[in-house]
Amino acid sequence: MTMLTAASTALGKGPLLTLYRRMVLIRRCEEQLAKSHQRGLIHGACHTYVGEEAIAVGVCAHLGVQDVVFSTHRGHGHALAKGLDPRQLIAELYGRESGCSRGRGGSMHLFAPEVGMMGTSGIVGPCILQAAGAGYSFKLLKNSGVAVAFFGDGAVNNGAFHEGLNMAGIWKLPVLFVCENNQYATEVPFEYAAGNTDVAARGPLYGLPGVALDGNDLVAIHRAAGEAVRRARAGGGATLLECRTYRTRPHAEGMGDFGYRTRDEVDEWKQRCPILRLRQVLLDDGAASAEELDAIDAEIETQVQEAHRHAEQSAWPDPATATHHVFSEPAQPAPAPAPAGGRDITYMQATLEALASRMADDPRIFVMGEGIGKRGGNFRTTFGLYDLYGPERLCDTPICERGFVGLGCGAAMTGTRPVIDFMFADFVLDAVGEIINQVAKIQYMSSGRLRMPILLRGCIGIGHSAATHHSGNYYPMYAHFPGLRVVAPSTPYDAKGLLIRALKSDDPVIFLEHREVLGVKGSVPTEEYEIPFGQAAVVREGRDITVVALALMVHHVLKASEALEKEGISVELIDPRTVAPLDTETIAQSVAKTGRLLIVDEAFAPFGLGAEVAAQLADRGFDNLDAPIRRLNGAYTPTPYSPPLEAAIVPNVERIAGAIRDLIAE
């Protein structure tokens, strides 16, 4: 009796037939999709799961509605195994409105949060971090949920794998990491790409069990996954399963298949087909007859053909909806409150007060970052909060920015509100892929069914001889991408109000704090208040020239304006407060009054904030201009260390005053 046959007795006929049915459903769907690709019904890539069905089915059999799956580009099988209706799967690949992602995703971007399918990604690795994030949510919320990440062998040589497993090991997260080692990452053999080809052996290096399995043995996978899920639910932490398998179709439909592997190799693996293998065991064991299995096969074929017809007849998405769901809420939900009296406190104290207030009211908020626990943060951004909320809500992290940003993404998708404190904005550049490809796009790709309430905060700005790796101004870069709110306050009052708004928002917010204004004092009310995104502040009223400035430059312009007032030059100063969305209406109204516009920005000029403001004002307010729009920017260079060099590359009060005089003279 084989291992599979022996185990089948323990499972019983009913469960085995259910698992067989699910495997056949995946196979028939994939075969239909391969034909549909040849017919041109699929308009982009199509990565099938043929040959690997035992893994998805064996793992997902243990998951309930409270459990979630994060997957990769070869995710059709995972979605079906988690409970996705095949009609929704096929319709999605056909680009139809009835698809699981409403036609926004296709083969590589499947979202069905209703059944716990939290998305598949065309980028290798993010699913590992997102599953860790879901595990962190479940741990914080104290429920029994388990998160599963499915990924290929190519992902285990990616930084996300190492960072994700390390974090799961540190915090004993309820996660199951499933490596589907099909031996080729696209066309590169795993034995070439990995110095250590024993994936399962890597688990103990991060403090979690690693189990090597025959990826075509359904019952062995079912047993191992069951043990891992039970362990996770009981608080025992994560498990790594390496399922050694093989995809018997090309990496993607239409690609050549025999330039990197042989027909004989593929044919050999076809003989190890997991479905044929289970079918034979069922027959040999007397658990089912050939007629029963044939009837299941015929029933599934009918179901898939009906799903194909349904998808082909389904309506195309309405083009008018193409820009829907970029954000979860309007940029301006309410008018901005007028500044009110209060105590004079620093910018840093104002943001700490905002965070403390929201954490007291919302137990879903937690903070992650390096040194934000007992230490209270490099800039005291979390000072004193660890004593109130402990290590789960004030979580010190390893130095792995991509890792904890990706974890934050998964946490935000599963019911919590992460605050990612990355200290300096330069550091989080390691995680730009997670921010742009995942955080910014999840709401859109899921057609608004998943929210992304994540706050990413850190310091920007030139000063303190911090040199080039601690001085970047990155708001123009992030503001370019749809799906992100980008905030850069200049005063304590604005910082508190905007941070509270961010901590209540269901959209991802990049909250950038200029290091040189953290100690600035200003009047701040004790109570909570919100400043909506996309509403600029008229910091100073004037009649002769409009100056737009952000963050530290607001303070420089104020000083210059006070000096120029003695010369008879009246400056109106506009602080956008948020770069995305950008309030061009307030700027346009000011320019209609003054007839002149200068944009002062510490960041580089090319493709920056000033270019955007100038373009929009030229478009909508050209007739109101009495002189050309001018920009004053920091030099187009990395930031030097030496104080004289550093001072030479940023606008200062004198240069700002000179630029204003020059524009008034035109």
NORURWO-V461098 format. One record per residue. N is the residue number from 0. RES is the residue in one small letter. SS is DSSP state (~ for helix, > for strand, _ for the rest). PHI is phi in radians with two decimals (* if undefined). BURIAL is 1 if it has 9 or more other C-alpha atoms within 8 Angstrom, else 0. Layout:
n;res;ss;phi;burial
N;RES;SS;PHI;BURIAL
N;RES;SS;PHI;BURIAL
//
This chain:
n;res;ss;phi;burial
0;m;_;*;0
1;t;_;-1.29;0
2;m;~;-1.01;0
3;l;~;-1.10;1
4;t;~;-1.15;1
5;a;~;-1.07;1
6;a;~;-1.21;1
7;s;~;-1.10;1
8;t;~;-1.12;0
9;a;~;-1.20;0
10;l;~;-1.22;0
11;g;_;1.62;1
12;k;~;-1.09;1
13;g;~;-1.01;0
14;p;~;-1.05;0
15;l;~;-1.12;1
16;l;~;-1.17;0
17;t;~;-1.11;0
18;l;~;-1.17;1
19;y;~;-1.06;1
20;r;~;-1.02;1
21;r;~;-1.19;1
22;m;~;-1.14;1
23;v;~;-1.13;1
24;l;~;-1.03;1
25;i;~;-1.07;1
26;r;~;-1.07;1
27;r;~;-1.18;1
28;c;~;-1.08;1
29;e;~;-1.17;1
30;e;~;-1.13;1
31;q;~;-1.15;1
32;l;~;-1.16;1
33;a;~;-1.10;1
34;k;~;-1.14;0
35;s;~;-1.14;1
36;h;~;-1.10;1
37;q;~;-1.11;0
38;r;~;-1.43;0
39;g;_;1.50;0
40;l;_;-1.31;0
41;i;_;-1.78;1
42;h;_;-1.69;1
43;g;_;-2.44;0
44;a;_;-1.21;1
45;c;_;-2.51;1
46;h;_;-1.81;1
47;t;_;-1.57;1
48;y;_;-1.95;1
49;v;_;-1.09;1
50;g;_;1.76;1
51;e;_;-2.06;1
52;e;~;-1.04;1
53;a;~;-1.09;1
54;i;~;-1.26;1
55;a;~;-1.04;1
56;v;~;-1.22;1
57;g;~;-1.12;1
58;v;~;-1.37;1
59;c;~;-1.20;1
60;a;_;-1.04;1
61;h;_;-1.69;1
62;l;_;-1.74;1
63;g;_;-1.87;0
64;v;_;-1.15;0
65;q;_;-1.42;1
66;d;_;-1.64;1
67;v;>;-2.26;1
68;v;>;-2.16;1
69;f;>;-2.12;1
70;s;>;-2.37;1
71;t;_;-2.04;1
72;h;_;-1.13;1
73;r;_;-1.70;1
74;g;_;-1.89;1
75;h;~;-0.97;1
76;g;~;-1.12;1
77;h;~;-1.14;1
78;a;~;-1.11;1
79;l;~;-1.16;1
80;a;~;-1.15;1
81;k;~;-1.41;1
82;g;_;2.08;0
83;l;_;-1.16;1
84;d;_;-1.16;0
85;p;~;-1.02;1
86;r;~;-1.11;1
87;q;~;-1.22;1
88;l;~;-1.12;1
89;i;~;-1.14;1
90;a;~;-1.07;1
91;e;~;-1.13;1
92;l;~;-1.21;1
93;y;_;-1.45;1
94;g;_;1.37;1
95;r;>;-1.73;1
96;e;_;-1.06;1
97;s;_;-1.43;1
98;g;_;-1.18;1
99;c;_;-1.11;1
100;s;_;-1.90;1
101;r;_;1.05;1
102;g;_;1.44;1
103;r;_;-1.56;1
104;g;_;-2.08;1
105;g;~;1.21;1
106;s;~;-1.03;1
107;m;~;-1.63;1
108;h;_;-2.37;1
109;l;_;-1.76;1
110;f;_;-2.15;1
111;a;>;-2.57;1
112;p;~;-1.06;1
113;e;~;-1.06;0
114;v;~;-1.93;1
115;g;_;1.49;1
116;m;>;-1.60;1
117;m;>;-1.57;1
118;g;>;2.23;1
119;t;>;-2.01;1
120;s;_;-2.30;1
121;g;_;-1.37;0
122;i;_;-1.78;0
123;v;_;-1.34;1
124;g;_;1.95;1
125;p;~;-1.00;1
126;c;~;-1.04;1
127;i;~;-1.12;1
128;l;~;-1.24;1
129;q;~;-1.15;1
130;a;~;-1.12;1
131;a;~;-1.06;1
132;g;~;-1.13;1
133;a;~;-1.10;1
134;g;~;-1.05;1
135;y;~;-1.17;1
136;s;~;-1.02;1
137;f;~;-1.09;1
138;k;~;-1.17;1
139;l;~;-1.19;1
140;l;~;-1.40;0
141;k;_;1.02;0
142;n;_;-1.93;0
143;s;_;-1.73;0
144;g;_;-1.16;1
145;v;_;-2.21;1
146;a;>;-1.90;1
147;v;>;-2.17;1
148;a;>;-1.99;1
149;f;>;-1.79;1
150;f;>;-2.71;1
151;g;>;-1.59;1
152;d;~;-1.11;1
153;g;~;-1.08;1
154;a;~;-1.28;1
155;v;~;-1.33;1
156;n;~;-1.78;1
157;n;_;-1.78;1
158;g;~;-1.02;0
159;a;~;-1.06;1
160;f;~;-1.10;1
161;h;~;-1.17;1
162;e;~;-1.19;1
163;g;~;-1.16;1
164;l;~;-1.17;1
165;n;~;-1.11;1
166;m;~;-1.14;1
167;a;~;-1.10;1
168;g;~;-1.21;1
169;i;~;-1.08;0
170;w;~;-1.78;0
171;k;_;0.86;1
172;l;_;-1.40;1
173;p;_;-1.38;1
174;v;>;-2.33;1
175;l;>;-2.04;1
176;f;>;-1.67;1
177;v;>;-2.05;1
178;c;>;-1.59;1
179;e;>;-1.60;1
180;n;>;-1.40;1
181;n;_;-1.64;1
182;q;_;1.37;1
183;y;>;-2.47;1
184;a;>;-1.68;1
185;t;_;1.04;0
186;e;_;-2.20;0
187;v;>;-1.70;1
188;p;>;-1.09;1
189;f;~;-1.09;1
190;e;~;-1.12;0
191;y;~;-1.49;0
192;a;~;-1.43;0
193;a;_;-2.12;0
194;g;_;-1.21;0
195;n;_;-2.15;0
196;t;_;-1.51;0
197;d;_;-1.60;0
198;v;_;-1.12;1
199;a;~;-1.02;1
200;a;~;-1.17;1
201;r;~;-1.34;1
202;g;~;-0.98;1
203;p;~;-1.05;1
204;l;~;-1.13;0
205;y;~;-1.94;1
206;g;_;1.44;1
207;l;_;-2.42;1
208;p;>;-1.13;1
209;g;>;-2.13;1
210;v;>;-2.17;1
211;a;>;-1.63;1
212;l;>;-2.34;1
213;d;>;-1.27;1
214;g;_;-1.20;1
215;n;_;-1.83;1
216;d;_;-1.77;1
217;l;~;-0.97;1
218;v;~;-1.20;1
219;a;~;-1.10;1
220;i;~;-1.15;1
221;h;~;-1.01;1
222;r;~;-1.16;1
223;a;~;-1.14;1
224;a;~;-1.14;1
225;g;~;-1.06;1
226;e;~;-1.12;0
227;a;~;-1.18;1
228;v;~;-1.17;1
229;r;~;-1.08;0
230;r;~;-1.09;1
231;a;~;-1.11;1
232;r;~;-1.12;1
233;a;_;-1.47;0
234;g;_;1.57;1
235;g;_;-1.44;1
236;g;_;1.69;1
237;a;_;-1.51;1
238;t;>;-2.40;1
239;l;>;-1.87;1
240;l;>;-1.87;1
241;e;>;-1.82;1
242;c;>;-1.86;1
243;r;>;-1.46;1
244;t;_;-2.48;1
245;y;_;-2.86;1
246;r;_;-1.61;1
247;t;_;-1.65;1
248;r;_;-1.90;1
249;p;_;-1.03;1
250;h;_;-0.88;1
251;a;_;-2.45;1
252;e;_;-1.02;1
253;g;_;1.64;0
254;m;_;-1.53;0
255;g;_;-1.15;0
256;d;_;-2.12;1
257;f;_;-2.10;0
258;g;_;-1.54;0
259;y;_;-2.18;0
260;r;_;-2.57;0
261;t;_;-1.79;0
262;r;~;-1.09;0
263;d;~;-1.08;0
264;e;~;-1.12;0
265;v;~;-1.09;1
266;d;~;-1.09;0
267;e;~;-1.07;0
268;w;~;-1.25;1
269;k;~;-1.07;1
270;q;_;-1.22;0
271;r;_;-1.68;1
272;c;_;-0.81;1
273;p;~;-1.12;1
274;i;~;-1.29;1
275;l;~;-1.05;0
276;r;~;-1.14;1
277;l;~;-1.17;1
278;r;~;-1.03;1
279;q;~;-1.14;0
280;v;~;-1.13;1
281;l;~;-1.04;1
282;l;~;-1.22;1
283;d;~;-1.11;0
284;d;~;-1.47;0
285;g;_;1.31;0
286;a;_;-1.34;1
287;a;_;-2.75;1
288;s;_;-1.67;1
289;a;~;-1.05;0
290;e;~;-1.15;0
291;e;~;-1.10;0
292;l;~;-1.20;1
293;d;~;-1.10;0
294;a;~;-1.15;0
295;i;~;-1.08;1
296;d;~;-1.00;1
297;a;~;-1.17;0
298;e;~;-1.09;0
299;i;~;-1.14;1
300;e;~;-1.05;1
301;t;~;-1.09;0
302;q;~;-1.07;0
303;v;~;-1.20;1
304;q;~;-1.15;0
305;e;~;-1.15;1
306;a;~;-1.11;1
307;h;~;-1.07;1
308;r;~;-1.11;0
309;h;~;-1.01;1
310;a;~;-1.14;1
311;e;~;-1.15;0
312;q;~;-1.60;0
313;s;_;-1.21;1
314;a;_;-1.27;0
315;w;>;-1.27;0
316;p;_;-1.09;1
317;d;_;-1.21;0
318;p;~;-0.95;0
319;a;~;-1.15;0
320;t;~;-1.64;0
321;a;_;-1.07;0
322;t;_;-1.84;0
323;h;_;-1.31;0
324;h;_;1.23;1
325;v;_;-1.15;1
326;f;_;-2.17;1
327;s;_;-1.57;1
328;e;_;-2.61;0
329;p;_;-1.14;0
330;a;_;-1.20;0
331;q;_;-2.19;1
332;p;_;-1.25;0
333;a;_;-2.79;0
334;p;_;-1.09;0
335;a;_;-1.22;0
336;p;_;-1.23;0
337;a;_;-1.27;0
338;p;_;-0.98;0
339;a;_;-2.04;0
340;g;_;-1.21;0
341;g;_;-3.11;0
342;r;>;-1.37;1
343;d;>;-1.53;0
344;i;>;-2.31;1
345;t;>;-1.41;1
346;y;~;-0.95;1
347;m;~;-1.09;1
348;q;~;-1.13;1
349;a;~;-1.14;1
350;t;~;-1.23;1
351;l;~;-1.11;1
352;e;~;-1.09;1
353;a;~;-1.12;1
354;l;~;-1.12;1
355;a;~;-1.08;1
356;s;~;-1.12;1
357;r;~;-1.23;1
358;m;~;-1.15;1
359;a;~;-1.16;0
360;d;~;-1.54;0
361;d;_;-2.26;0
362;p;_;-1.21;0
363;r;_;-1.41;1
364;i;>;-1.40;1
365;f;>;-2.41;1
366;v;>;-2.07;1
367;m;>;-2.21;1
368;g;>;2.95;1
369;e;_;-1.51;1
370;g;_;1.39;1
371;i;_;-1.65;1
372;g;_;-1.47;1
373;k;_;-1.02;1
374;r;_;-1.19;1
375;g;_;1.54;1
376;g;_;1.63;1
377;n;_;-1.05;1
378;f;_;-2.02;0
379;r;_;1.03;1
380;t;_;-1.24;1
381;t;_;-2.24;1
382;f;_;-1.01;1
383;g;_;1.52;0
384;l;~;-1.35;1
385;y;~;-1.05;1
386;d;~;-1.14;0
387;l;~;-1.49;0
388;y;~;-2.12;1
389;g;~;1.32;1
390;p;~;-1.28;1
391;e;~;-1.33;0
392;r;~;-1.69;1
393;l;>;-2.18;1
394;c;>;-1.78;1
395;d;>;-1.21;1
396;t;_;-2.02;1
397;p;_;-1.14;0
398;i;_;-1.40;0
399;c;_;-2.67;0
400;e;~;-0.98;1
401;r;~;-1.04;1
402;g;~;-1.07;1
403;f;~;-1.42;1
404;v;~;-1.23;1
405;g;~;-1.10;1
406;l;~;-1.07;1
407;g;~;-1.05;1
408;c;~;-1.06;1
409;g;~;-1.13;1
410;a;~;-1.15;1
411;a;~;-1.11;1
412;m;~;-1.30;1
413;t;_;-2.19;0
414;g;_;1.90;0
415;t;_;-2.05;1
416;r;>;-2.21;1
417;p;>;-1.30;1
418;v;>;-2.00;1
419;i;>;-1.79;1
420;d;>;-1.75;1
421;f;>;-1.81;1
422;m;>;1.17;1
423;f;>;-1.94;1
424;a;_;-1.09;1
425;d;_;-1.08;1
426;f;~;-1.17;1
427;v;~;-1.34;1
428;l;~;-1.04;0
429;d;~;-1.10;0
430;a;~;-1.94;1
431;v;~;-1.02;1
432;g;~;-1.05;0
433;e;~;-1.15;1
434;i;~;-1.22;1
435;i;~;-1.40;1
436;n;~;-1.48;0
437;q;~;-2.03;1
438;v;~;-0.94;1
439;a;_;-1.29;1
440;k;_;-1.96;1
441;i;~;-1.05;1
442;q;~;-1.07;1
443;y;~;-1.16;1
444;m;~;-1.17;1
445;s;_;-1.59;1
446;s;_;0.96;1
447;g;_;1.39;1
448;r;_;-1.43;0
449;l;_;-2.01;1
450;r;_;-1.76;1
451;m;_;-2.36;1
452;p;_;-1.43;1
453;i;_;-2.13;1
454;l;>;-1.99;1
455;l;>;-1.99;1
456;r;>;-2.23;1
457;g;>;-3.07;1
458;c;>;-1.51;1
459;i;>;-2.14;1
460;g;_;1.80;1
461;i;_;-1.64;1
462;g;_;2.77;1
463;h;_;1.11;0
464;s;_;0.86;1
465;a;_;-1.39;1
466;a;_;1.17;1
467;t;_;-1.39;1
468;h;_;-1.77;0
469;h;_;-2.42;1
470;s;_;-2.41;1
471;g;_;-1.23;1
472;n;_;-2.00;1
473;y;_;-1.95;1
474;y;~;-1.09;1
475;p;~;-1.11;1
476;m;~;-1.13;0
477;y;~;-1.19;1
478;a;~;-1.15;1
479;h;_;-1.21;0
480;f;_;-1.73;1
481;p;_;-1.15;0
482;g;_;1.83;1
483;l;>;-2.01;1
484;r;>;-1.65;1
485;v;>;-2.14;1
486;v;>;-2.12;1
487;a;_;-2.53;1
488;p;_;-1.21;1
489;s;_;-2.01;1
490;t;_;-2.28;1
491;p;~;-1.04;1
492;y;~;-1.06;1
493;d;~;-1.16;1
494;a;~;-1.09;1
495;k;~;-1.16;1
496;g;~;-1.14;1
497;l;~;-1.30;1
498;l;~;-1.21;1
499;i;~;-1.09;1
500;r;~;-1.04;1
501;a;~;-1.12;1
502;l;~;-1.32;1
503;k;~;-1.83;0
504;s;_;-1.35;0
505;d;_;-1.66;1
506;d;_;-1.81;1
507;p;>;-1.22;1
508;v;>;-2.17;1
509;i;>;-1.66;1
510;f;>;-1.90;1
511;l;>;-1.89;1
512;e;>;-2.08;1
513;h;>;-1.18;1
514;r;~;-1.01;1
515;e;~;-1.38;1
516;v;~;-1.94;1
517;l;_;-1.08;1
518;g;_;-1.65;0
519;v;_;-1.16;1
520;k;>;-1.76;1
521;g;>;-2.88;1
522;s;>;-1.37;1
523;v;>;-2.38;1
524;p;_;-1.08;1
525;t;_;-1.31;0
526;e;_;-1.37;0
527;e;_;-1.25;1
528;y;_;-2.70;0
529;e;_;-2.08;1
530;i;_;-1.96;1
531;p;_;-1.12;1
532;f;_;-1.21;1
533;g;_;1.47;1
534;q;_;-2.22;1
535;a;_;-1.24;1
536;a;>;-1.88;0
537;v;>;-1.50;1
538;v;>;-1.26;0
539;r;>;-2.58;1
540;e;_;-1.52;0
541;g;_;-2.72;1
542;r;_;-2.20;1
543;d;_;-1.75;1
544;i;>;-2.74;1
545;t;>;-1.72;1
546;v;>;-2.08;1
547;v;>;-1.80;1
548;a;>;-2.55;1
549;l;_;-2.33;1
550;a;_;0.98;1
551;l;~;-1.06;1
552;m;~;-1.12;1
553;v;~;-1.04;1
554;h;~;-1.22;1
555;h;~;-1.13;1
556;v;~;-1.15;1
557;l;~;-1.03;1
558;k;~;-1.12;1
559;a;~;-1.11;1
560;s;~;-1.14;1
561;e;~;-1.12;0
562;a;~;-1.21;0
563;l;~;-1.23;1
564;e;~;-1.02;1
565;k;_;-1.20;0
566;e;_;-1.63;0
567;g;_;1.52;0
568;i;_;-1.79;1
569;s;_;-1.80;1
570;v;>;-1.81;1
571;e;>;-1.78;1
572;l;>;-1.90;1
573;i;>;-2.00;1
574;d;>;-1.87;1
575;p;_;-1.09;1
576;r;_;1.15;1
577;t;>;-2.09;1
578;v;>;-1.46;1
579;a;>;-2.43;1
580;p;_;-1.34;1
581;l;_;-1.80;1
582;d;_;-1.49;1
583;t;~;-1.40;1
584;e;~;-1.13;0
585;t;~;-1.10;1
586;i;~;-1.13;1
587;a;~;-1.10;1
588;q;~;-1.10;0
589;s;~;-1.17;1
590;v;~;-1.14;1
591;a;~;-1.07;1
592;k;~;-1.49;0
593;t;~;-1.68;1
594;g;_;1.42;1
595;r;_;-2.42;1
596;l;>;-2.45;1
597;l;>;-2.16;1
598;i;>;-1.91;1
599;v;>;-1.92;1
600;d;>;-2.51;1
601;e;>;-1.19;1
602;a;>;-1.27;1
603;f;>;-1.03;1
604;a;_;-1.30;1
605;p;_;-1.05;0
606;f;_;1.06;0
607;g;_;-1.80;1
608;l;~;-1.02;1
609;g;~;-1.09;1
610;a;~;-1.09;1
611;e;~;-1.19;1
612;v;~;-1.08;1
613;a;~;-1.07;1
614;a;~;-1.11;0
615;q;~;-1.20;1
616;l;~;-1.26;1
617;a;~;-1.11;0
618;d;~;-1.29;0
619;r;~;-1.84;0
620;g;~;-2.31;1
621;f;~;-1.01;0
622;d;~;-1.19;0
623;n;~;-1.58;0
624;l;_;-1.51;1
625;d;_;-1.76;0
626;a;_;-2.74;0
627;p;_;-1.08;0
628;i;_;-1.25;1
629;r;>;-2.11;0
630;r;>;-2.19;1
631;l;>;-2.21;1
632;n;>;-2.20;1
633;g;>;-1.19;1
634;a;_;-1.13;1
635;y;_;-1.45;0
636;t;_;-2.76;0
637;p;_;-1.03;0
638;t;_;-1.47;1
639;p;_;-1.43;1
640;y;_;-1.55;1
641;s;_;-1.05;0
642;p;~;-0.90;0
643;p;~;-1.12;0
644;l;~;-1.19;1
645;e;~;-1.06;1
646;a;~;-1.12;0
647;a;~;-1.30;0
648;i;_;-1.83;1
649;v;_;-2.11;1
650;p;_;-1.11;1
651;n;_;-2.15;0
652;v;~;-1.04;1
653;e;~;-1.13;0
654;r;~;-1.17;0
655;i;~;-1.13;1
656;a;~;-1.06;1
657;g;~;-1.12;0
658;a;~;-1.14;1
659;i;~;-1.16;1
660;r;~;-1.03;0
661;d;~;-1.09;0
662;l;~;-1.26;1
663;i;~;-1.09;1
664;a;~;-1.31;0
665;e;_;-1.33;0
//
